[in-house]
Amino acid sequence: MSEAATPTTATPASIYDPSAEAAEKAVCFRGIWAWLVLILLVALAVAFVMWLLRQIIQGPAYRKLNRIDGKVVIVTGCNTGIGKETVLELARRGAKIYMACRDPARCEAARIEIIDRTQNQQLYNRSLDLGSLESVRNFVARFKTEETRLDLLINNAGVMACPRSLTADGFEQQFGVNHLGHFLLTNLLLDRLKHSAPSRIVVVSSAAHLFGRINREDLMSERKYSKFFGAYSQSKLANILFTRKLAELLQGSNVTVNCCHPGVVRTELNRHFAGPNWAKSALKFVSLFVFKTPRAGAQTSLRLALDPGLECSTGNYYADCLRFPLVPWARNKDNADWLWRESEKLVGLPPIEAPPPPPSAAQNGAPSAAAESIESVVVERSSS
Ligand SMILES: NC(=O)c1ccc[n+]([C@@H]2O[C@H](COP(=O)([O-])OP(=O)(O)OC[C@H]3O[C@@H](n4cnc5c(N)ncnc54)[C@H](OP(=O)(O)O)[C@@H]3O)[C@@H](O)[C@H]2O)c1
């Protein structure tokens, strides 16, 4: 039977039941609260997971509080990014720091900011373009008139995935700046480092070395240029081979040299990224969550520079403040030797390795040319 056909005797008052409406409202109200609480819980859970992820991504920090008051330090490429954070922390710990940068105005801005934040007045703005051998030599010449010692050298500056271009001396930009510029700089400063021993060299490399190969036939990428997987990766592999060869050459000198991967860090390193604007903005946004901050990126360099526990560690590779084993091609001695000799020729340094000893001298028990040690050659060359 249809409702319309049924005569209804209910009065309007009996249809309107205030208690039922109140109950309905209460249910509705409770429903809204339940949703709000649920949304809040989900938001809290997401925030917690993101916080946890961020903590993991930022990696461990160097937490020892040791100071290095008055120690003389050079940091390359430190007007921004990882280098700037490294200087900030070293300045807090009392170091006397030479900020070696290619843009004097940007260097000065960073220097003033760091002095402001640390009250350490012993920070110096010095011009160094690693893409010019002349600039490297000028920097070293000036430094040597100012300081008789050097306790810590941090080879931090770098350029990544730029369009193919050449340095002032005609080298492929990334190989020239990241490897050859630092190769010459370090060699020219070895006498100061040895004189100040125990002293340290820190080389900022990259996990990109995993993709790298030393291309003996085309070191300058003239025949084929691949900006990241070719030239950049090769230059970062060169950083590691350089570290290992130098550690071998410095045996017994009390000068250590180690290299590191800082992590994937939110800096200006991707300035040559050539994608469309939306992709650049997307990368910038994503990097907020999944990249390390520059401060976090500086921690491994800081541990290598500061940790008293690493006094004897040399020729090693670190990431996230921990020592990591190297892949075979980053341990390849033949490649390291070849690269060293080639780099010497390219930057115009005399060969470091002495000729093999004449058999008679060795038989007589006289000190062999090799046993005279690479050390003396290093001293001779670095003071030249
Ligand atoms: N960021 C990462 O995710 C990451 C990952 C692995 C390894 N790394 C390595 O970390 C190091 C620091 O990079 P970053 O991330 O801090 O990059 P960044 O913010 O771009 O800083 C690079 C620094 O190097 C300087 N530089 C570039 N070319 C130079 C030259 N020809 N002479 C002297 N200085 C020069 C830059 O000076 P200007 O400002 O004047 O250009 C800048 O101060 C690099 O060696 C890089 O390969 C970084």
The ligand as an SDF file (V2000), in Angstrom:
LIG
                    3D

 48 52  0  0  0  0  0  0  0  0999 V2000
   76.1000   18.8790   -3.9210 N   0  0  0  0  0  0  0  0  0  0  0  0
   76.1860   17.5730   -4.0730 C   0  0  0  0  0  0  0  0  0  0  0  0
   75.1790   16.8560   -4.0760 O   0  0  0  0  0  0  0  0  0  0  0  0
   77.5320   16.9120   -4.2210 C   0  0  0  0  0  0  0  0  0  0  0  0
   77.5750   15.5110   -4.3540 C   0  0  0  0  0  0  0  0  0  0  0  0
   78.8080   14.9040   -4.4970 C   0  0  0  0  0  0  0  0  0  0  0  0
   79.9620   15.6620   -4.5140 C   0  0  0  0  0  0  0  0  0  0  0  0
   79.9010   17.0320   -4.4060 N   0  0  0  0  0  0  0  0  0  0  0  0
   81.1500   17.7890   -4.4460 C   0  0  0  0  0  0  0  0  0  0  0  0
   81.1740   18.7140   -3.3840 O   0  0  0  0  0  0  0  0  0  0  0  0
   82.0130   19.8180   -3.7140 C   0  0  0  0  0  0  0  0  0  0  0  0
   81.3230   21.1140   -3.3420 C   0  0  0  0  0  0  0  0  0  0  0  0
   80.1930   21.2680   -4.1500 O   0  0  0  0  0  0  0  0  0  0  0  0
   78.8430   22.0010   -3.6840 P   0  0  0  0  0  0  0  0  0  0  0  0
   77.7720   20.9990   -3.7580 O   0  0  0  0  0  0  0  0  0  0  0  0
   79.0580   22.7760   -2.4690 O   0  0  0  0  0  0  0  0  0  0  0  0
   78.6380   22.9450   -4.9700 O   0  0  0  0  0  0  0  0  0  0  0  0
   78.4960   24.5280   -5.1250 P   0  0  0  0  0  0  0  0  0  0  0  0
   77.5120   25.0570   -4.1690 O   0  0  0  0  0  0  0  0  0  0  0  0
   78.2790   24.7540   -6.5660 O   0  0  0  0  0  0  0  0  0  0  0  0
   79.9490   25.0470   -4.7030 O   0  0  0  0  0  0  0  0  0  0  0  0
   81.0460   24.8150   -5.5590 C   0  0  0  0  0  0  0  0  0  0  0  0
   82.1360   25.7930   -5.1980 C   0  0  0  0  0  0  0  0  0  0  0  0
   83.2290   25.5630   -6.1030 O   0  0  0  0  0  0  0  0  0  0  0  0
   83.6040   26.8020   -6.6510 C   0  0  0  0  0  0  0  0  0  0  0  0
   84.2310   26.6900   -7.9660 N   0  0  0  0  0  0  0  0  0  0  0  0
   83.6920   26.2470   -9.1090 C   0  0  0  0  0  0  0  0  0  0  0  0
   84.5770   26.3730  -10.1100 N   0  0  0  0  0  0  0  0  0  0  0  0
   85.6960   26.9290   -9.5840 C   0  0  0  0  0  0  0  0  0  0  0  0
   86.9400   27.3380  -10.1000 C   0  0  0  0  0  0  0  0  0  0  0  0
   87.2250   27.2340  -11.3920 N   0  0  0  0  0  0  0  0  0  0  0  0
   87.8600   27.8550   -9.2630 N   0  0  0  0  0  0  0  0  0  0  0  0
   87.5910   28.0010   -7.9390 C   0  0  0  0  0  0  0  0  0  0  0  0
   86.4190   27.6560   -7.4010 N   0  0  0  0  0  0  0  0  0  0  0  0
   85.4830   27.1260   -8.2060 C   0  0  0  0  0  0  0  0  0  0  0  0
   82.2950   27.5900   -6.7520 C   0  0  0  0  0  0  0  0  0  0  0  0
   82.5800   28.9650   -6.9250 O   0  0  0  0  0  0  0  0  0  0  0  0
   81.5210   29.9090   -7.7030 P   0  0  0  0  0  0  0  0  0  0  0  0
   80.3950   30.1240   -6.7330 O   0  0  0  0  0  0  0  0  0  0  0  0
   82.2980   31.1360   -8.0020 O   0  0  0  0  0  0  0  0  0  0  0  0
   81.1070   29.1700   -8.9200 O   0  0  0  0  0  0  0  0  0  0  0  0
   81.7020   27.2360   -5.3950 C   0  0  0  0  0  0  0  0  0  0  0  0
   82.2660   28.0360   -4.4090 O   0  0  0  0  0  0  0  0  0  0  0  0
   82.3010   19.6690   -5.2130 C   0  0  0  0  0  0  0  0  0  0  0  0
   83.6040   19.1750   -5.3690 O   0  0  0  0  0  0  0  0  0  0  0  0
   81.3010   18.6380   -5.6830 C   0  0  0  0  0  0  0  0  0  0  0  0
   81.7740   17.9020   -6.7770 O   0  0  0  0  0  0  0  0  0  0  0  0
   78.7020   17.6650   -4.2410 C   0  0  0  0  0  0  0  0  0  0  0  0
  1  2  1  0
  2  3  2  0
  2  4  1  0
  4  5  1  0
  4 48  2  0
  5  6  2  0
  6  7  1  0
  7  8  2  0
  8  9  1  0
  8 48  1  0
  9 10  1  0
  9 46  1  0
 10 11  1  0
 11 12  1  0
 11 44  1  0
 12 13  1  0
 13 14  1  0
 14 15  2  0
 14 16  1  0
 14 17  1  0
 17 18  1  0
 18 19  2  0
 18 20  1  0
 18 21  1  0
 21 22  1  0
 22 23  1  0
 23 24  1  0
 23 42  1  0
 24 25  1  0
 25 26  1  0
 25 36  1  0
 26 27  1  0
 26 35  1  0
 27 28  2  0
 28 29  1  0
 29 30  1  0
 29 35  2  0
 30 31  1  0
 30 32  2  0
 32 33  1  0
 33 34  2  0
 34 35  1  0
 36 37  1  0
 36 42  1  0
 37 38  1  0
 38 39  2  0
 38 40  1  0
 38 41  1  0
 42 43  1  0
 44 45  1  0
 44 46  1  0
 46 47  1  0
M  CHG  2   8   1  16  -1
M  END
$$$$
